[in-house]
Amino acid sequence: MPQQNFTPGRQAETGAGPQPSTIAERWRQPAFGQRLKRLRMQREMPQSSLVGDGMSTSYLSRLERGERPATARAAAYLADRLGVPLEAFDEARETSALRTLARLLSLAAAAGPDLAGLRDPLFEAVEAAGDQAPELRWQALWFLAEHSAVHGRHTEESHTLEALLAVSDELREPELQVRALTRKARCHRELGDPQQTLRCATDALAIAYEHGFDAQDVVPVLLVLVSAEAETGHLPAATIHAAQLIELSVKVSNSLRAMALWTSATVQSWQGDRQAALSMAEEALRLVPSHDNLMLWMRLRLAAAALYLRLADPRTEAAEELLREAAPAVELIGTELHHQELTALEAHLAYAKGDLDRAAALAMRLADTDLRLASHDRSRFEILRSQILIARGDLTQGIAGLRREAQRAHDTHNLDLAADIWRLVAETLTPHGDAGAARAG
């Protein structure tokens, strides 16, 4: 097909190429769009270089997204512009590795975050694909990162997200870059690295604002950014972003709105505005019925119970009711991580109610497991274990444990948690006077 003599309608006019009855089978969507985009990206050609007589930018974009069927005329035109044979668009040219990857992705989408035994095959399929089909590799890596996160394997998740970010940069799609950076930020937060959390979330927000993303895309970024700012003591910035979060959340789904309210409630709690925090938390609980999103419904109850137990005057009855509601859902759909979160909160509740024996038993049961708690939850659990030791008369070991956690919080720039722990140390030492301080070291 000589490029210099080609006109967009020539093949269709002469009847060359596949007949209309075979086009749908030969160039099925979304596979055609994925191959078209891959060929364009491999040649570092922007969409504008393929636009011309008979091919608008909007039509090309919809072709690449698989939203419009490919015609013989369009395929011939694009092959000419790309400098490839028409057969380059044929599905039969896909390698067996890509077909395997596509099949596994279909199964993974149906299986949900647990992946139902597909984790290892997906990893192998991504490796076998090499540098082909970045769109498919991105989707596979996203599923794998989600699987690791749900099961509390955040170090594994972090490695997967590094690969996901590399593919996002390869695709040069701002939306995918923002999603990958936001997920990486959440992962760093779970690993107890607030500085990296801030960096990733800030980068994601800058890209989102640069490209004019709507509220549905900006809110998830602000959720993690606000949490990181508050935990590192940047309360003025957290307050500003929390206000933006609440303003934008009226334009998104109830699920995202509930998470926005919860995050803002946490900021209000750190600022000492207990009433505002409780009001936001309770509105978040009302927004998500169990039949709409049981997982989020459960997580919100665990999070609200944690807030009630962290108050200066813990609301034990409210926390107990929330944990009673969440327990059946944890049993039904919860992962090992959710079971551990529930056990830790039950131990906190028992301690707050003065049931020291039950608190100690629950803490011991949890300490004997492979802990998957997020970094901040693990710190609070270790603080609880130290408080139990102190309450049982082991002042030396208890104070030493609190000091270790305070230093760890300080080293990771979680200044509010560090301040809370040092306050506990001071309150513990005060009744014992100088002799108690000497015994504690």
Secondary structure as UniProt FT lines:
FT   HELIX           3..5
FT   TURN            8..9
FT   HELIX           10..14
FT   HELIX           20..26
FT   TURN            29..30
FT   HELIX           31..42
FT   TURN            43..44
FT   HELIX           47..49
FT   TURN            53..54
FT   HELIX           57..64
FT   TURN            65..66
FT   HELIX           72..82
FT   HELIX           86..89
FT   HELIX           91..93
FT   HELIX           96..111
FT   TURN            113..114
FT   HELIX           115..117
FT   HELIX           119..129
FT   TURN            130..131
FT   HELIX           134..150
FT   TURN            151..152
FT   HELIX           154..171
FT   HELIX           174..190
FT   TURN            191..192
FT   HELIX           194..210
FT   TURN            211..212
FT   HELIX           215..231
FT   TURN            232..233
FT   HELIX           235..249
FT   TURN            250..251
FT   HELIX           254..270
FT   TURN            271..272
FT   HELIX           274..287
FT   TURN            290..292
FT   HELIX           294..310
FT   HELIX           316..333
FT   HELIX           336..352
FT   TURN            353..354
FT   HELIX           356..367
FT   HELIX           375..391
FT   TURN            392..393
FT   HELIX           395..411
FT   TURN            412..413
FT   HELIX           415..429
FT   HELIX           430..432
FT   HELIX           433..440
//
